[in-house]
Amino acid sequence: MVARKASDGAGEASDGARKASTHPVTTSDTSSRRSAEFLEFAQAAGGFGVFEMNLVTGLIKGTSLFFELIGLECRDMCLSRDEWLASIHPEDLEGVIHALGDAVASGSGYNTEYRTLTATGDIRWLAGRGQVLLGGEGYDSRALGTISDITERKALEDKLPLRHRVTEYRSGRGRCRHLRFRPAPQ
């Protein structure tokens, strides 16, 4: 046995090499890590927050972007169903509950647009899309889904109808072609 000084780091390097050789990184570990990195990149690039809601316990697990979009603090990547529902604008709450309730009852997908109230008091429009997976074989029923920020689109939509109607009227396309002031001959 050769004695080495602790400060030369040689023993540490050989121990590290020995550990690496006894615990090789498997292809599945590398593949899983790459898949997770790819998924995280795709979500961020697309602006999609991803979540899973356990329909039995009400626990929601989400990505950091999910929490950012709904304007709530990310605590262990989880929150309760009630915390999430409290973040939805009161005028939109019934519609969101109805869309999710229909999807749960039928075990199908859902699409909904709603406003969320952030902790700073800002209002953000979100589009939610997902799929309900009914439980079985030891699994609870759950909803998997995405949300994305559609605030800019909603602002443009609010401006578009008036501008579109004015353009239609000025071009003559906005006139009522089927309105008759005289009764049609019998």
GILINVEN-V121564 format. One record per helix or strand of 2 or more residues. SS is the DSSP state (h for helix, s for strand). FROM is the first residue (numbers start at 1). LEN is the number of residues. If there is no record, write none. Layout:
SS_FROM_LEN + SS_FROM_LEN
This chain:
h_6_3 + h_10_13 + h_27_20 + s_48_7 + s_59_4 + h_64_7 + s_78_3 + h_81_6 + h_90_17 + s_109_9 + s_123_11 + s_142_8 + h_151_21
